[in-house]
Amino acid sequence: MDRNLLSKTAAAMLAKGKGLLAADESSGTCEKRFTSVGVESTEANRRAYRDLLFTTKGIEEFVSGVILFDETLRQSTIVGNEPFPEFLAGKGIIPGIKVDKGIHDLALSPGEKVTEGLDGLRGRLGEYFKLGARFAKWRAVITIGPGIPSHACLYANAHALARYSALCQEASIVPIVEPEVLLDGDHTIERCYEASEATLSAVFAALRAYNVSLEHTVLKASMVVSGKDCPKQAGVDRVAEETVRCLKRTVPAALPGIVFLSGGQSDEAATAHLNEMARAPGLPWPLTFSYSRALQNCALKAWRGAPGSVAAAQRAFHHRARMNGLAAQGKYRPDLEKQAA
């Protein structure tokens, strides 16, 4: 465990005005996204699309790191055939890697999931480090419903996140822990707050139990929001207020920073929520983004698999990265969207 390297990586990931691009969609998720714009999800098309994102000029001003999928970590740029991790590192962007093996039904807990992928992880992390990855991500999924999340679900997922984090740090890789409380459901923002607080409390108790160094761990948090089918949707100010309150009550100040997932929010809502939270007084850690859909959506729609649309897609991606870079500093304004349009 190289503490100096871990400190350096974490500090660079959380550099002011920058955030992470989550480009670690599994082949299944990629297929869904590509199908929505009429593109076949082949290895060549996935490579072309990731190449479009990574080669966008100037994104290193707003993007500090990219979470890659195993396939993408092994691919190369179309021009110059340079391995993606080397190309990104050359731009000052840190390559990261998603290491979990996806969610599965949690035995004896109907409606709940647990993330798998601990078997063989030590060996995979050693290989990923050699391929250039300096941080990793593991996503747990927490569902809100009648009587859930259960203690069993919170315990199982917190335990897996802690074991994964310890293995990452042993390999000198910064772990991102992502316990995502899902947006799905008709629950109120109050119910989301309860589930989020219980989830984060369980995760940090487990991290301590497994001797994980909190100074070298990054939290990828979901925001405290109303369920997407809730008739009463909380506004931007309320989401920011409840999310910050929840984080302050559960997340140790020792953490180098917190990044947010967009979790199915619209592009502009994810940006507005982040902006409002970044402006909150007395935050013990920097807050920034680690968005997938909320950064890529507009680029994917502009691209639609057409080589002639690459420039338009890159402009759309650059704009969203810039808006979120401003939001991470509390400097975003909705009228900036119109100026770009």
RODO-2510 file (C-alpha; in nm, 4 decimals, decimal comma):
residues 341
     n   res          X          Y          Z
     1     m     0,0000     0,0000     0,0000
     2     d     0,1652     0,3177    -0,1245
     3     r     0,0045     0,5905     0,0883
     4     n     0,1784     0,8707    -0,1040
     5     l     0,0413     0,7455    -0,4349
     6     l    -0,3078     0,7005    -0,2851
     7     s    -0,3014     1,0579    -0,1450
     8     k    -0,1805     1,2001    -0,4763
     9     t    -0,4468     1,0101    -0,6741
    10     a    -0,7319     1,1148    -0,4418
    11     a    -0,6232     1,4807    -0,4467
    12     a    -0,6053     1,4825    -0,8284
    13     m    -0,9473     1,3125    -0,8601
    14     l    -1,1019     1,5892    -0,6482
    15     a    -0,9195     1,8862    -0,8031
    16     k    -1,1209     2,2091    -0,7882
    17     g    -1,3738     2,2540    -1,0669
    18     k    -1,3253     1,8996    -1,1977
    19     g    -1,5157     1,5723    -1,1636
    20     l    -1,5284     1,2178    -1,2964
    21     l    -1,6762     1,0853    -1,6185
    22     a    -1,8367     0,7464    -1,5558
    23     a    -1,7812     0,5620    -1,8861
    24     d    -1,7970     0,2177    -1,7242
    25     e    -2,1331     0,1008    -1,8590
    26     s    -2,1438    -0,2773    -1,8889
    27     s    -2,2031    -0,4215    -2,2354
    28     g    -2,5707    -0,4722    -2,1402
    29     t    -2,6213    -0,1109    -2,0307
    30     c    -2,4306     0,0116    -2,3367
    31     e    -2,6616    -0,1937    -2,5581
    32     k    -2,9706    -0,0269    -2,4041
    33     r    -2,8245     0,3216    -2,4525
    34     f    -2,7098     0,2509    -2,8092
    35     t    -3,0454     0,0942    -2,9027
    36     s    -3,2189     0,4155    -2,7867
    37     v    -3,0339     0,6044    -3,0648
    38     g    -3,0446     0,3269    -3,3254
    39     v    -2,6813     0,2128    -3,2979
    40     e    -2,5750    -0,1520    -3,2826
    41     s    -2,3691    -0,2281    -2,9700
    42     t    -2,0611    -0,3867    -3,1292
    43     e    -1,7080    -0,3747    -2,9861
    44     a    -1,6069    -0,1401    -3,2709
    45     n    -1,8987     0,0978    -3,2078
    46     r    -1,8348     0,1037    -2,8318
    47     r    -1,4702     0,1854    -2,9001
    48     a    -1,5640     0,4613    -3,1499
    49     y    -1,8052     0,6170    -2,8999
    50     r    -1,5590     0,6102    -2,6083
    51     d    -1,2902     0,7477    -2,8416
    52     l    -1,5226     1,0394    -2,9283
    53     l    -1,5636     1,1234    -2,5573
    54     f    -1,1976     1,0835    -2,4562
    55     t    -1,0528     1,2775    -2,7528
    56     t    -1,2818     1,5809    -2,6996
    57     k    -1,0471     1,8806    -2,6864
    58     g    -1,0230     2,0619    -2,3548
    59     i    -1,2217     1,8203    -2,1353
    60     e    -0,9210     1,7883    -1,9023
    61     e    -1,0209     2,1339    -1,7729
    62     f    -1,3362     1,9796    -1,6204
    63     v    -1,2698     1,6042    -1,6024
    64     s    -1,0101     1,4735    -1,3545
    65     g    -1,0668     1,1018    -1,4096
    66     v    -1,2616     0,8475    -1,6145
    67     i    -1,4129     0,5249    -1,4808
    68     l    -1,3589     0,2593    -1,7480
    69     f    -1,5123    -0,0825    -1,8115
    70     d    -1,2756    -0,3815    -1,8446
    71     e    -1,3199    -0,3857    -2,2254
    72     t    -1,2478    -0,0110    -2,2551
    73     l    -0,9357    -0,0293    -2,0362
    74     r    -0,7899    -0,2650    -2,2999
    75     q    -0,8944    -0,0617    -2,6071
    76     s    -0,6962     0,2051    -2,7947
    77     t    -0,7630     0,5365    -2,9670
    78     i    -0,8732     0,5197    -3,3298
    79     v    -0,6082     0,7690    -3,4438
    80     g    -0,2615     0,6606    -3,3274
    81     n    -0,3824     0,3346    -3,1672
    82     e    -0,2688     0,4523    -2,8214
    83     p    -0,4111     0,2537    -2,5268
    84     f    -0,6954     0,4551    -2,3696
    85     p    -0,5352     0,4592    -2,0205
    86     e    -0,2092     0,5997    -2,1632
    87     f    -0,3941     0,8517    -2,3801
    88     l    -0,6020     0,9780    -2,0846
    89     a    -0,3011     0,9941    -1,8503
    90     g    -0,1196     1,1975    -2,1186
    91     k    -0,4009     1,4565    -2,0961
    92     g    -0,3707     1,4650    -1,7168
    93     i    -0,6885     1,2545    -1,6718
    94     i    -0,6611     0,9603    -1,4308
    95     p    -0,7825     0,6218    -1,5599
    96     g    -1,0073     0,4281    -1,3205
    97     i    -1,1832     0,0913    -1,3433
    98     k    -1,5201    -0,0576    -1,2449
    99     v    -1,4390    -0,3874    -1,0703
   100     d    -1,7693    -0,5295    -0,9450
   101     k    -1,9456    -0,8087    -1,1339
   102     g    -2,2935    -0,6613    -1,1143
   103     i    -2,5977    -0,6993    -0,8912
   104     h    -2,7730    -1,0251    -0,8035
   105     d    -3,0789    -1,1160    -0,5961
   106     l    -2,9984    -1,1246    -0,2252
   107     a    -3,0944    -1,4689    -0,0932
   108     l    -3,3982    -1,4730     0,1424
   109     s    -3,4524    -1,0980     0,0866
   110     p    -3,7220    -1,0508    -0,1806
   111     g    -3,6807    -0,7328    -0,3866
   112     e    -3,3256    -0,6667    -0,2645
   113     k    -2,9888    -0,6957    -0,4370
   114     v    -2,6267    -0,7606    -0,3451
   115     t    -2,3209    -0,6883    -0,5600
   116     e    -2,0824    -0,9717    -0,6409
   117     g    -1,7218    -0,9804    -0,7654
   118     l    -1,4940    -1,0285    -0,4638
   119     d    -1,3647    -1,3680    -0,5848
   120     g    -1,0328    -1,3187    -0,7635
   121     l    -1,0446    -0,9427    -0,7097
   122     r    -0,6924    -0,9194    -0,5636
   123     g    -0,5446    -1,0650    -0,8831
   124     r    -0,7582    -0,8440    -1,1077
   125     l    -0,6562    -0,5299    -0,9182
   126     g    -0,2877    -0,6169    -0,9673
   127     e    -0,3485    -0,6472    -1,3419
   128     y    -0,5550    -0,3259    -1,3570
   129     f    -0,2775    -0,1345    -1,1791
   130     k    -0,0289    -0,2566    -1,4444
   131     l    -0,2720    -0,1430    -1,7174
   132     g    -0,2730     0,2091    -1,5661
   133     a    -0,5819     0,2204    -1,3416
   134     r    -0,5232     0,4275    -1,0261
   135     f    -0,8726     0,4217    -0,8777
   136     a    -1,1615     0,1740    -0,8835
   137     k    -1,5378     0,1685    -0,8346
   138     w    -1,7817    -0,0793    -0,6777
   139     r    -2,1561    -0,0083    -0,6909
   140     a    -2,4088    -0,1397    -0,4424
   141     v    -2,7815    -0,0946    -0,5011
   142     i    -3,0308    -0,0133    -0,2258
   143     t    -3,4026    -0,0256    -0,3094
   144     i    -3,6692     0,1594    -0,1114
   145     g    -4,0002    -0,0253    -0,0760
   146     p    -4,2414    -0,1681     0,1823
   147     g    -4,0199    -0,2895     0,4686
   148     i    -3,6952    -0,2410     0,2729
   149     p    -3,4055    -0,1746     0,2763
   150     s    -3,3635    -0,4499     0,5360
   151     h    -3,0773    -0,4745     0,7830
   152     a    -2,9566    -0,7844     0,5922
   153     c    -2,9315    -0,5899     0,2661
   154     l    -2,7485    -0,2943     0,4220
   155     y    -2,5107    -0,5284     0,6075
   156     a    -2,4325    -0,7485     0,3047
   157     n    -2,3602    -0,4535     0,0756
   158     a    -2,1594    -0,2588     0,3348
   159     h    -1,9490    -0,5706     0,4031
   160     a    -1,8756    -0,6180     0,0287
   161     l    -1,7869    -0,2483    -0,0165
   162     a    -1,5475    -0,2660     0,2793
   163     r    -1,3723    -0,5835     0,1611
   164     y    -1,3366    -0,4382    -0,1885
   165     s    -1,1959    -0,1107    -0,0473
   166     a    -0,9341    -0,2904     0,1615
   167     l    -0,8187    -0,4910    -0,1425
   168     c    -0,7974    -0,1714    -0,3528
   169     q    -0,5841     0,0098    -0,0976
   170     e    -0,3572    -0,2927    -0,0629
   171     a    -0,2992    -0,2601    -0,4416
   172     s    -0,2384     0,1208    -0,4103
   173     i    -0,5657     0,1897    -0,5919
   174     v    -0,8092     0,4487    -0,4473
   175     p    -1,1507     0,2870    -0,3888
   176     i    -1,4714     0,4687    -0,4789
   177     v    -1,7551     0,3269    -0,2680
   178     e    -2,0929     0,3705    -0,4372
   179     p    -2,3957     0,2693    -0,2286
   180     e    -2,6698     0,3914    -0,4641
   181     v    -3,0118     0,4459    -0,3088
   182     l    -3,2377     0,4049    -0,6113
   183     l    -3,4709     0,6764    -0,7382
   184     d    -3,7330     0,4146    -0,8354
   185     g    -4,0555     0,4218    -0,6370
   186     d    -4,3211     0,6587    -0,5080
   187     h    -4,1472     0,7311    -0,1756
   188     t    -4,1161     1,0804    -0,0315
   189     i    -3,7899     1,2688     0,0147
   190     e    -3,8214     1,2005     0,3910
   191     r    -3,8255     0,8246     0,3249
   192     c    -3,5224     0,8615     0,0946
   193     y    -3,3413     1,0511     0,3707
   194     e    -3,4021     0,7672     0,6207
   195     a    -3,2789     0,5012     0,3789
   196     s    -2,9756     0,7108     0,2773
   197     e    -2,8736     0,7780     0,6378
   198     a    -2,9055     0,4089     0,7313
   199     t    -2,7070     0,3058     0,4211
   200     l    -2,4178     0,5467     0,4774
   201     s    -2,4021     0,4663     0,8499
   202     a    -2,3691     0,0947     0,7679
   203     v    -2,1038     0,1557     0,5003
   204     f    -1,8755     0,3680     0,7199
   205     a    -1,9091     0,1279     1,0147
   206     a    -1,7952    -0,1553     0,7837
   207     l    -1,5068     0,0481     0,6366
   208     r    -1,3758     0,1105     0,9890
   209     a    -1,4178    -0,2556     1,0833
   210     y    -1,1996    -0,3580     0,7859
   211     n    -0,9229    -0,1042     0,8652
   212     v    -0,9882     0,0890     0,5444
   213     s    -0,8047     0,4226     0,5393
   214     l    -1,0790     0,6856     0,5132
   215     e    -0,8210     0,9447     0,4018
   216     h    -0,7751     0,7388     0,0838
   217     t    -1,1406     0,6530     0,0096
   218     v    -1,3870     0,8468    -0,2071
   219     l    -1,7659     0,8212    -0,1604
   220     k    -1,9893     0,8176    -0,4680
   221     a    -2,3222     0,9217    -0,3181
   222     s    -2,6771     0,9360    -0,4444
   223     m    -2,8715     1,2523    -0,3713
   224     v    -3,1616     1,2612    -0,1260
   225     v    -3,4553     1,3060    -0,3653
   226     s    -3,8252     1,2199    -0,3950
   227     g    -3,8946     0,8828    -0,5612
   228     k    -3,9510     0,9339    -0,9312
   229     d    -4,3188     0,8307    -0,9014
   230     c    -4,3849     1,0436    -0,5913
   231     p    -4,6653     1,2929    -0,6706
   232     k    -4,4854     1,5640    -0,4692
   233     q    -4,1347     1,6290    -0,6049
   234     a    -3,8912     1,8165    -0,3802
   235     g    -3,7326     2,1250    -0,5390
   236     v    -3,3621     2,1937    -0,5938
   237     d    -3,3128     2,3771    -0,2621
   238     r    -3,4763     2,1013    -0,0580
   239     v    -3,2761     1,8249    -0,2315
   240     a    -2,9518     2,0129    -0,1643
   241     e    -3,0440     2,0819     0,1984
   242     e    -3,1465     1,7221     0,2809
   243     t    -2,8510     1,5675     0,0971
   244     v    -2,5953     1,7892     0,2722
   245     r    -2,7640     1,7252     0,6103
   246     c    -2,7485     1,3496     0,5525
   247     l    -2,3815     1,3592     0,4465
   248     k    -2,2781     1,5764     0,7412
   249     r    -2,4440     1,3294     0,9794
   250     t    -2,2847     1,0151     0,8352
   251     v    -1,9647     1,0847     0,6370
   252     p    -1,6379     1,1351     0,8299
   253     a    -1,4545     1,4627     0,7628
   254     a    -1,1410     1,2522     0,6981
   255     l    -1,2655     1,1638     0,3486
   256     p    -1,0798     1,3541     0,0712
   257     g    -1,4098     1,4222    -0,1049
   258     i    -1,7510     1,3104    -0,2266
   259     v    -1,8659     1,2639    -0,5859
   260     f    -2,2319     1,2307    -0,6857
   261     l    -2,4064     0,9962    -0,9244
   262     s    -2,6869     1,1401    -1,1363
   263     g    -2,9069     0,8316    -1,0904
   264     g    -3,1635     0,8917    -1,3622
   265     q    -3,2046     1,2683    -1,3075
   266     s    -3,2249     1,4935    -1,6125
   267     d    -2,8953     1,6502    -1,7262
   268     e    -2,9844     1,9969    -1,6016
   269     a    -3,1383     1,8791    -1,2721
   270     a    -2,8175     1,6880    -1,1848
   271     t    -2,6138     2,0028    -1,2557
   272     a    -2,8479     2,2344    -1,0618
   273     h    -2,8552     2,0045    -0,7569
   274     l    -2,4747     1,9788    -0,7474
   275     n    -2,4407     2,3562    -0,7804
   276     e    -2,6733     2,4207    -0,4863
   277     m    -2,4873     2,1690    -0,2659
   278     a    -2,1439     2,3061    -0,3566
   279     r    -2,2626     2,6468    -0,2314
   280     a    -2,3592     2,5114     0,1136
   281     p    -2,1547     2,6665     0,3952
   282     g    -1,9213     2,4689     0,6227
   283     l    -1,8671     2,1591     0,4086
   284     p    -1,5825     1,9447     0,5469
   285     w    -1,5068     1,7916     0,2034
   286     p    -1,5217     1,9031    -0,1621
   287     l    -1,8312     1,7887    -0,3546
   288     t    -1,8209     1,7158    -0,7276
   289     f    -1,9699     1,4920    -0,9973
   290     s    -1,9200     1,1380    -1,1224
   291     y    -2,1906     1,1329    -1,3871
   292     s    -2,2590     0,8852    -1,6650
   293     r    -2,5895     0,9625    -1,8345
   294     a    -2,6014     1,3276    -1,7206
   295     l    -2,2686     1,3909    -1,8998
   296     q    -2,3120     1,1618    -2,2012
   297     n    -2,6816     1,1777    -2,2899
   298     c    -2,6637     1,4813    -2,5190
   299     a    -2,3427     1,3554    -2,6876
   300     l    -2,4948     1,0135    -2,7587
   301     k    -2,8066     1,1722    -2,9127
   302     a    -2,5951     1,4054    -3,1280
   303     w    -2,3685     1,1194    -3,2440
   304     r    -2,6159     0,8397    -3,3299
   305     g    -2,3279     0,6367    -3,4745
   306     a    -2,2641     0,8742    -3,7674
   307     p    -1,8953     0,9595    -3,8294
   308     g    -2,0056     1,3026    -3,9580
   309     s    -2,1676     1,3805    -3,6201
   310     v    -1,8542     1,3387    -3,4056
   311     a    -1,7782     1,7124    -3,3858
   312     a    -2,1364     1,7977    -3,2803
   313     a    -2,1326     1,5198    -3,0192
   314     q    -1,8002     1,6453    -2,8805
   315     r    -1,9368     1,9999    -2,8540
   316     a    -2,2391     1,8707    -2,6595
   317     f    -2,0152     1,6653    -2,4272
   318     h    -1,7728     1,9536    -2,3702
   319     h    -2,0647     2,1827    -2,2802
   320     r    -2,2075     1,9429    -2,0187
   321     a    -1,8614     1,8819    -1,8683
   322     r    -1,8095     2,2578    -1,8443
   323     m    -2,1525     2,3162    -1,6818
   324     n    -2,0778     2,0515    -1,4174
   325     g    -1,7265     2,1871    -1,3608
   326     l    -1,8886     2,5228    -1,2797
   327     a    -2,1542     2,3542    -1,0624
   328     a    -1,8824     2,1841    -0,8547
   329     q    -1,7685     2,5356    -0,7614
   330     g    -2,1209     2,6723    -0,7074
   331     k    -2,0833     2,8927    -1,0182
   332     y    -2,3455     2,7412    -1,2494
   333     r    -2,6385     2,9469    -1,3788
   334     p    -2,9261     2,8108    -1,5926
   335     d    -2,8855     3,0965    -1,8437
   336     l    -2,5434     2,9500    -1,9376
   337     e    -2,7354     2,6607    -2,1007
   338     k    -2,9162     2,9023    -2,3337
   339     q    -2,5942     3,0835    -2,4258
   340     a    -2,4452     2,7537    -2,5444
   341     a    -2,7581     2,6588    -2,7392
***
